[in-house]
Amino acid sequence: MNATSFEGASHQGRDAATSATGRVVLLTTSHRVAPGLLSWPAWQALRDADRVLCADGAHPQLPYLREAGITVEEGAPTAQQLVDACAGGRTVVVVATGEGEPRLTDGLARLAGSGRTRMPELELLPASYDLPGSRLLDLVQVMDRIRAECPWSSLQTHQGLAKYGIEEAYELVEAIEAGDREELREELGDVLLQVVFHARIAEEDPQAPFSIDDVAGGIVAKLIHRHPHVFGDATATTPEEVKEHWLRTKAIEKQRTSVTEGVPLGQPGLALAAKLSSRVRSAGLEVPLPQGEGIGYELLALAAQAEAEGVDPEAALRAAARAYRDAVRAAEGLGPASGEPGPDAEGLGTHAEGLGTD
């Protein structure tokens, strides 16, 4: 139905100025929720309406509404035409397009503000809602299109992107240590992009493809299994007991023959030394540090000592390096560098042993 189709209703509405003014229901839906999955109040409004309108003939909800026996007219009335269509106490439901019908709502607002038009009751009725995390679906869709249509992204491989994953992880650490909330949000997004990008590439593998759903499903299953005190019958009232559950379930999962398995050797040297020291200590092993000449062995001993004292040697060295940088800038007659760490940055050198997800 086009705007001309409303002319008859418009004249009838003006002739019945003393009649009930009716009701306009603007029905909004989320494209992130499967079409047809609407709230019960939405279905009631649709079934009780005198007319149901939608300006978009290709709206994804329309096939499901028509399958449910609801007649939907394709039309984009003006605000005045919509008001007139409600005359006599009629209810008109407008199924909003993705843009939310700003032209129509602005027109209704102008009519209401003029004081010259008897307005129907206006109701905004969300028929479906975005759940927390729903924007991740948008990210998956955007990544899918970029992979298909972007000349650069369509050629990328896991190996080619590896360096960006490392770079983004470092930038995230820097944002955390700088205490910059806006930068932290952005860097978390960049790290998330790496996950989604790699998962999209993995879909194309001819031998062992997997998707972002497989990635998410795997970590969900891992978290549930390693938190029996949350999702099962186990009990844990202290962080130490949580760690015991975590290590026990991980040992069952991995069936490792050595505590060194799963330690990435490509990580920074101090972090690697601290991780190996932590694994040895957690396993209750007595392994003397190798003795040798040179700064490497001295750094190994310092990293192991820091880890035993609950200090992250990598973060501690970064804090000291920042202090050295500030001293250099001061000697140059310059002020503090931008992106200075927050007041708690030095405390990042001290940590409780993390659980890790490997």
Phi, psi and omega per residue, in radians:
M1 nan 2.349 3.112
N2 -1.779 -3.112 -3.059
A3 -1.086 -0.564 -3.124
T4 -1.081 -0.530 -3.097
S5 -1.132 -0.264 -3.094
F6 -1.596 -0.061 -3.050
E7 -1.094 -0.717 3.128
G8 -1.076 -0.798 3.125
A9 -1.106 -0.571 -3.129
S10 -1.129 -0.798 3.140
H11 -1.146 -0.716 -3.142
Q12 -1.087 -0.666 -3.125
G13 -1.113 -0.712 -3.105
R14 -1.244 -0.503 3.128
D15 -1.330 -0.276 -3.094
A16 -2.022 0.954 -3.058
A17 -1.103 -0.440 -3.098
T18 -1.591 -0.020 -3.121
S19 -1.349 2.903 3.064
A20 -1.031 2.499 -3.028
T21 -1.468 -0.175 3.058
G22 1.371 -2.761 -2.964
R23 -2.633 2.385 3.030
V24 -1.985 2.215 3.100
V25 -2.015 2.042 3.063
L26 -1.635 1.923 -3.044
L27 -1.680 2.020 3.135
T28 -1.851 2.570 3.118
T29 -2.345 2.777 3.110
S30 -1.783 2.276 3.096
H31 -1.246 -0.155 3.133
R32 -1.530 -0.090 3.100
V33 -1.913 2.410 -3.078
A34 -0.949 2.349 3.122
P35 -0.989 2.473 -3.132
G36 1.641 -0.281 3.106
L37 -1.579 1.541 -3.079
L38 -2.011 2.762 3.117
S39 -1.213 2.753 3.128
W40 -1.077 -0.749 3.065
P41 -1.013 -0.588 3.119
A42 -1.163 -0.786 3.116
W43 -1.106 -0.672 3.102
Q44 -1.100 -0.782 3.136
A45 -1.089 -0.703 -3.137
L46 -1.155 -0.715 -3.107
R47 -1.276 -0.550 -3.089
D48 -1.516 -0.198 -3.033
A49 -1.221 2.594 3.017
D50 -1.341 -0.599 3.086
R51 -2.512 2.546 3.051
V52 -2.153 2.181 -3.057
L53 -2.106 2.628 3.035
C54 -2.653 2.253 -3.113
A55 -1.338 -0.329 -3.074
D56 -1.863 1.875 -3.132
G57 -1.182 -0.270 3.125
A58 -1.803 0.276 -3.139
H59 -1.009 2.289 -3.056
P60 -1.090 -0.327 3.138
Q61 -1.387 -0.395 -2.971
L62 -1.037 -0.787 3.125
P63 -1.017 -0.614 -3.108
Y64 -1.328 -0.620 3.082
L65 -1.149 -0.768 -3.141
R66 -1.185 -0.603 3.079
E67 -1.118 -0.520 3.111
A68 -1.443 0.076 3.089
G69 1.537 0.257 -3.131
I70 -1.698 2.182 3.117
T71 -1.419 2.137 -3.138
V72 -2.027 2.139 3.115
E73 -1.630 2.331 3.088
E74 -1.487 2.049 -3.094
G75 -2.981 2.717 3.133
A76 -2.291 1.322 -3.094
P77 -1.210 2.753 2.980
T78 -1.309 2.961 3.130
A79 -1.059 -0.761 -3.121
Q80 -1.133 -0.727 3.111
Q81 -1.086 -0.659 3.129
L82 -1.179 -0.736 3.089
V83 -1.050 -0.785 -3.132
D84 -1.134 -0.597 -3.139
A85 -1.156 -0.353 3.136
C86 -1.547 -0.105 -3.091
A87 -1.004 2.588 -3.116
G88 1.443 0.252 3.084
G89 1.480 0.282 -3.122
R90 -1.373 2.676 3.085
T91 -1.931 2.218 3.099
V92 -2.065 2.186 3.082
V93 -1.773 2.226 3.080
V94 -1.877 2.023 3.077
V95 -1.411 1.896 -3.015
A96 -1.203 2.542 3.037
T97 -1.389 -3.136 -3.095
G98 -1.074 -0.470 -3.138
E99 -1.406 -0.208 3.091
G100 1.512 0.231 3.090
E101 1.028 0.893 -3.123
P102 -1.105 -0.612 3.136
R103 -1.094 -0.742 -3.122
L104 -1.216 -0.796 -3.102
T105 -1.177 -0.634 3.077
D106 -1.122 -0.695 3.117
G107 -1.129 -0.711 3.104
L108 -1.130 -0.667 3.122
A109 -1.118 -0.687 3.118
R110 -1.155 -0.709 3.107
L111 -1.102 -0.774 -3.128
A112 -1.120 -0.644 -3.119
G113 -1.303 -0.362 -3.118
S114 -1.226 -0.487 -3.099
G115 1.303 0.064 -3.099
R116 -1.792 -0.094 -3.065
T117 -2.122 2.283 3.038
R118 -1.306 1.953 -3.010
M119 -1.556 2.478 2.999
P120 -1.276 2.944 3.022
E121 -1.172 2.312 -3.118
L122 -1.941 2.269 -3.111
E123 -2.353 2.310 3.010
L124 -1.748 2.076 -3.048
L125 -2.124 1.784 3.039
P126 -1.192 2.103 -3.109
A127 -1.567 -0.402 3.057
S128 -2.587 2.626 -2.990
Y129 -2.126 2.588 3.001
D130 -1.378 2.213 3.047
L131 -1.462 2.799 3.064
P132 -0.961 2.323 -3.110
G133 1.603 -0.007 -3.058
S134 -1.147 -0.463 3.131
R135 -1.189 -0.274 3.046
L136 -1.107 -0.530 3.072
L137 -1.122 -0.672 3.079
D138 -1.082 -0.737 -3.141
L139 -1.072 -0.743 3.123
V140 -1.092 -0.736 -3.140
Q141 -1.159 -0.760 3.126
V142 -1.093 -0.767 -3.141
M143 -1.109 -0.660 3.134
D144 -1.091 -0.742 -3.139
R145 -1.222 -0.713 3.120
I146 -1.079 -0.739 3.134
R147 -1.080 -0.614 -3.096
A148 -1.417 -0.569 -2.951
E149 -1.990 -0.314 -3.085
C150 -1.508 2.177 -3.111
P151 -1.036 -0.567 3.136
W152 -1.417 -0.888 -3.059
S153 -1.124 -0.560 -3.098
S154 -1.203 -0.271 -3.114
L155 -1.781 -0.080 -3.041
Q156 -1.259 2.644 3.108
T157 -2.190 2.943 3.067
H158 -1.004 -0.757 -3.091
Q159 -1.142 -0.712 -3.120
G160 -1.189 -0.513 -3.112
L161 -1.550 -0.193 -3.015
A162 -0.956 -0.744 -3.083
K163 -1.123 -0.541 3.138
Y164 -1.246 -0.587 3.081
G165 -1.076 -0.745 3.110
I166 -1.139 -0.775 -3.120
E167 -1.074 -0.783 -3.119
E168 -1.176 -0.594 3.102
A169 -1.131 -0.706 3.097
Y170 -1.142 -0.704 3.129
E171 -1.142 -0.605 3.081
L172 -1.125 -0.795 3.110
V173 -1.030 -0.738 -3.140
E174 -1.097 -0.715 3.120
A175 -1.124 -0.675 3.126
I176 -1.125 -0.825 -3.088
E177 -1.224 -0.464 3.108
A178 -1.380 -0.259 -3.130
G179 1.201 0.427 -3.121
D180 -1.634 1.858 -3.040
R181 -1.161 -0.711 -3.139
E182 -1.147 -0.740 3.108
E183 -1.160 -0.635 3.112
L184 -1.079 -0.800 3.121
R185 -1.033 -0.778 -3.109
E186 -1.141 -0.757 -3.097
E187 -1.211 -0.590 3.031
L188 -1.063 -0.684 3.080
G189 -1.110 -0.688 3.126
D190 -1.151 -0.669 3.083
V191 -1.160 -0.726 3.107
L192 -1.071 -0.659 3.091
L193 -1.023 -0.712 3.129
Q194 -1.047 -0.712 3.132
V195 -1.112 -0.842 -3.097
V196 -1.171 -0.680 3.140
F197 -1.091 -0.862 -3.139
H198 -1.099 -0.687 3.134
A199 -1.138 -0.642 3.119
R200 -1.175 -0.710 3.080
I201 -1.082 -0.692 -3.088
A202 -1.108 -0.444 3.119
E203 -1.075 -0.428 -3.032
E204 -1.624 -0.034 -3.120
D205 -1.166 2.216 -3.067
P206 -1.275 -0.462 -3.094
Q207 -1.632 -0.782 -3.049
A208 -2.415 1.193 -3.128
P209 -1.284 2.610 2.968
F210 -2.620 2.855 -3.043
S211 -2.098 3.078 3.091
I212 -1.097 -0.517 3.079
D213 -1.159 -0.647 3.090
D214 -1.162 -0.692 3.108
V215 -1.094 -0.856 -3.140
A216 -1.123 -0.710 3.129
G217 -1.083 -0.656 3.138
G218 -1.152 -0.767 -3.112
I219 -1.279 -0.547 3.069
V220 -1.108 -0.823 3.139
A221 -1.086 -0.687 -3.138
K222 -1.127 -0.793 -3.115
L223 -1.120 -0.711 3.128
I224 -1.142 -0.760 -3.111
H225 -1.151 -0.602 -3.081
R226 -1.576 0.070 3.070
H227 -2.176 1.049 -3.141
P228 -1.114 -0.366 3.108
H229 -1.342 -0.203 3.085
V230 -1.837 -0.794 -3.048
F231 -1.843 -0.020 -3.125
G232 -2.299 -2.664 -3.058
D233 -1.733 -0.048 -3.116
A234 -1.234 2.851 -3.135
T235 -2.165 2.370 3.051
A236 -2.592 2.127 -3.100
T237 -2.006 -0.104 -3.132
T238 -2.312 2.751 3.070
P239 -1.011 -0.588 -3.136
E240 -1.133 -0.702 3.111
E241 -1.195 -0.626 3.069
V242 -1.068 -0.777 3.134
K243 -1.083 -0.668 3.106
E244 -1.071 -0.794 3.092
H245 -1.030 -0.796 -3.074
W246 -1.070 -0.866 -3.098
L247 -1.162 -0.650 -3.138
R248 -1.139 -0.837 -3.131
T249 -1.180 -0.633 3.122
K250 -1.143 -0.673 3.128
A251 -1.097 -0.673 3.112
I252 -1.172 -0.716 -3.133
E253 -1.131 -0.873 -2.959
K254 -1.417 -0.549 -3.098
Q255 0.887 0.823 -3.096
R256 -1.384 2.576 3.115
T257 -1.642 -0.234 -3.140
S258 -2.463 2.542 3.113
V259 -1.214 -0.245 -3.141
T260 -1.438 -0.234 -3.139
E261 -1.184 2.417 3.131
G262 1.531 -0.002 3.080
V263 -1.582 1.974 -3.109
P264 -1.206 2.073 -3.097
L265 -1.315 -0.198 -3.128
G266 -1.478 -0.041 -3.133
Q267 -1.319 2.870 3.141
P268 -0.932 2.580 -2.998
G269 -1.001 -0.800 3.134
L270 -1.095 -0.721 3.123
A271 -1.135 -0.683 3.109
L272 -1.097 -0.816 -3.138
A273 -1.082 -0.724 -3.136
A274 -1.174 -0.663 -3.142
K275 -1.156 -0.773 3.104
L276 -1.082 -0.734 3.117
S277 -1.080 -0.707 3.136
S278 -1.134 -0.751 3.128
R279 -1.067 -0.760 -3.124
V280 -1.111 -0.797 -3.110
R281 -1.146 -0.738 -3.131
S282 -1.138 -0.552 -3.140
A283 -1.435 -0.103 3.128
G284 1.282 0.418 -3.131
L285 -1.531 2.616 3.045
E286 -1.904 1.684 -3.112
V287 -2.163 1.868 3.127
P288 -1.075 2.555 3.080
L289 -1.204 2.469 3.123
P290 -1.125 2.472 -3.132
Q291 -1.734 2.361 3.130
G292 -2.908 3.002 3.135
E293 -1.649 2.547 3.037
G294 2.025 2.879 -3.054
I295 -1.171 -0.490 -3.121
G296 -1.055 -0.783 -3.138
Y297 -1.211 -0.592 3.095
E298 -1.158 -0.731 3.107
L299 -1.148 -0.665 3.103
L300 -1.042 -0.781 -3.139
A301 -1.134 -0.704 3.123
L302 -1.154 -0.707 3.135
A303 -1.137 -0.735 3.116
A304 -1.129 -0.710 3.100
Q305 -1.107 -0.755 3.128
A306 -1.071 -0.784 -3.118
E307 -1.096 -0.715 -3.141
A308 -1.121 -0.488 3.139
E309 -1.611 0.110 3.106
G310 1.394 0.418 -3.120
V311 -1.960 2.341 3.057
D312 -1.424 1.893 -3.057
P313 -1.131 -0.566 3.141
E314 -1.136 -0.831 3.132
A315 -1.162 -0.647 3.135
A316 -1.132 -0.710 3.125
L317 -1.194 -0.650 3.096
R318 -1.097 -0.713 3.115
A319 -1.093 -0.726 3.117
A320 -1.166 -0.668 3.138
A321 -1.154 -0.622 3.089
R322 -1.141 -0.691 3.095
A323 -1.087 -0.700 3.104
Y324 -1.126 -0.727 3.091
R325 -1.043 -0.748 3.138
D326 -1.104 -0.653 3.115
A327 -1.142 -0.678 3.108
V328 -1.110 -0.779 -3.141
R329 -1.128 -0.661 3.109
A330 -1.118 -0.695 3.112
A331 -1.138 -0.482 3.120
E332 -1.490 -0.038 -3.115
G333 1.357 0.407 -3.127
L334 -1.842 2.787 3.103
G335 -1.471 -3.075 3.122
P336 -1.052 2.579 3.101
A337 -1.241 2.691 3.091
S338 -1.199 2.743 -3.125
G339 1.242 0.655 -3.134
E340 -1.110 2.553 3.100
P341 -1.116 2.645 3.129
G342 -1.238 3.073 -3.068
P343 -1.108 -0.360 -3.115
D344 -1.743 0.135 -3.025
A345 -1.072 -0.687 -3.123
E346 -1.122 -0.498 3.122
G347 -1.197 -0.227 3.132
L348 -1.187 -0.284 3.098
G349 -1.251 -0.312 3.125
T350 -1.816 2.319 -3.069
H351 -2.618 2.725 2.926
A352 -1.555 2.525 -3.112
E353 -0.974 2.115 -3.110
G354 -1.317 2.857 -3.133
L355 -1.481 -0.690 -3.062
G356 1.223 2.798 -3.104
T357 -2.048 0.168 -3.121
D358 -1.269 nan nan
